[in-house]
Amino acid sequence: MARKSSWEWSRTAQTRQSMLMAAREVFGEHGFAEANVSEVVARAGSSVGSLYHHFGGKTELFLALYEDHQAAHEEAAAASVSRAKQAGVGDPVELLIAGARAYLAGAWERRDLVRLFIDGDGPPGFELVRRTRGREWVRQNAVLLGAGADPLDRFTVAALTSIIGEAAREVATSDTENDAHEVIEAAMTLIRRLDPLRVLAEG
C-alpha cells in the first residue's frame, strides 16, 4: 500500500479538524439527538461520505469531540503541574491545585463543550465513557497526592476530584470571565481548607 504524502496527511488532519469544529457548533446548538450530520458536513464544507470515512457516524463524531476536549484538559493540566515542579513546588496539594487551575481555565475557554458534555444529551453508552474517564482522573489524582488504596484515601481523592468537576460546571455557566475566576479561586480555597494530606496521613 502506498504511503500518504505529508500533504495528504495534512489535508486529512485539516478535514478532520474542520468536521470537529463544525460538530462542536451543531451539537452545541441542537444537542446530540437533534443534531443532523448533513448540517455538520455543510458547515465543514465537506461531504457525508467524508464524515463517515473519518469518524464512522454521528455517535463516533460526538465521542471524538469528547476525547479531543478531554485530551486538551489533560495536556493543559499536565503541563501546568510540570511547570510547577520545575519552579520548585513539591507540595502534592499545590501541584494538584496547579493542575486544577489549568483544567478550570480550560473549562471557561471551552465552556460550550463543558455544558454539552455535562448537561446535554449524548449517544447510548456515553455515560459509561464519561464514568470511565472520571475513574481514570481520580486514579491520576491519587498518584499525584501519593494516596494509598484504603477506602478513606480513595474517598478523599474522589471527593477532591468531584470538587474540581463541580467547579468546572460552575465555571462553564458563569456569566463573565471574572465570575469564572472567582469560582476557580473558591475551589482552590476549599481544597486547601480540606487539608487532604493530613486526611491521607491520618488514614
N, C-alpha and C positions, 0 to 999 in steps of 0.2 A: 504494500500500500504506500503510495507516495506521501511524503511528508508535506504538511502545510507550510507555506512560506510565512515569514514573520508578518507580512502584510495581511495574509489571510487570517492568522491568529488574532491580529489587532482588530480586524473587521468583525470577527466573531465575538470578541470581547466587547466591542462597541455596540454591536447589535443586542447582545445580552443585557448590557447596562442600560441601553435605551428602553428595552422592554421592562426592566425592573423599575426604572423611573416612571414610566407610564403606568405600571401596575400600582405603584405607590399612590399615584393620583387617583386612579379609578377605584381601587379598594378603599382608599380613604374617603372618597365621596359616597360610595354606594354600599360598602361592606362586602364581605365575600360572596354571600348568596346572590345579591342583586348585581354584582359586577359582571360585565359582559366582555368576553375575550375579544370580540370584534372591536370594541371601544379601546381596549388596551393596544391592539396592533395598529389601529388607526392613529392613535396619539404617538406611538413609537415610529410611525412611518414604515411599518413592516408588513408582514402577512401572517395569516393564521397558521399556515404551514411552517413558517419560520419559528413561530412561538412553540408549536408542538415539537419541532425539531430540537429546540434549545431546552425546553422545560418539560414537555410531555403532556401538559394540560394546565387548567386553571388551578387545581389543587397544588401541583408541583410549583407553579409560579408563586403562589402565596407562600409556600414553605421556603422557597428560595429567597424571597424578600425577607422573611423572618430570619433566616440563617444569616443573611448579609447584615441585617440590623444587629443581631446578637454578636456577630464577629466584630463589628465596629465598636460595640460596647466593650468587649473583652480586650481588644487591641488597645483601646484608649486607657482602660484600667491598668493593664499590664505595663504599658509604657509609663504611666504615672507612678506606679509602685517602683519601677526600675529607676526612674529619676530620683525618687525619694531616697532609695538605697544609696545611689551614687552621691547624694548630698549628705550622707552620713546618718540618715534616720534608721534606727534599729528597732524601735518600739513596734511590735507587731500591730498594736491597735492603731498607731499613727500611720502605718503602712496600709492597713485596711481602710482608714479614712482617706488616704491619698487616692486609692483605687476607687473608693465610693464617690469621691468628688468628681473624678473624671467620668464615671458611669452616669452620675446625675446631670453633669453638664451635657452629656450626650442625650439624656432624656429630654432636655429642653431643646437642643438642636434638632432632634428627630421626634418632637412631641406628637406629630401626626401619626407616626408609626407606633409610638408607645400607646396612644389611645386606641389605635386599631387592634393591636395585639393583646392589650389588657382587657378592654371593654367591648370590642367589636366581636362580630361573629367570625367563625373560621370553618375550615373544612372538617369533615369527620376525621378523628384521630389527632387533631391539632392540640387538644387539651393534654393528651398524653405526651406529645412532643414538648410542650411547654413545661409540664411537670418534670420530665426527664432532664431538660435543660436546667431547671431550678435545682434539682438534686445535685447536678454537677457543679453549679455555682456554690452551693453550700459546702461541697467537698473541697473546692478550691479555697474558700474562706477558712475552712478548718485547717488546711495545710498552712496557710499564711499565719494563722494565730497559734499554731502548734497545739491544737486541741487533740484530746485523746478520743477513745472510742466509747467511753461510758455514756449512759443516757443524758446526764447533766451537761456534759461537754457538747454532745450532739444537739441538744435542745438549745443551748446557749448560742451556738453558731447559727442554727436555723432561725432563732429569734432575731439576731443581728442582721442576717440576710433579708429577713422579712421586713425589717425596718427600712432597709435601703430600697427594697422593691416597692413598698408603700410610698416612700418618699418620691420615687420615680413617677408614680401615678399622680401625686400631688404636684410635682414639678410640671408634668405634661399638661395639666389642666390649669396651671397658673395663668393669670391674665397678662402679666408682664414679666420681663426677664428679672426685674428687681424682686418681684414676688417669688419667682422660682429660686432666686439666690437666697432669700430668707428661709425657704423650705429646706434648702440644702444645709444651711448653717444650723437650723434647728435639729436636723437629723444627726449632724456631726456632734452637736452638743449632747444629744440624747445618748449616742453611742459611748461618748466619754463618761457620762454620768453613770452608765450601767457598769463601768469598770469591768469589762469582760475578762481581763487577765486575772483579776482577783477571783472572780467566779470560777474560772477554769482551774486556777491553782487550788482553790478550796475543794473543787470537785474531785 
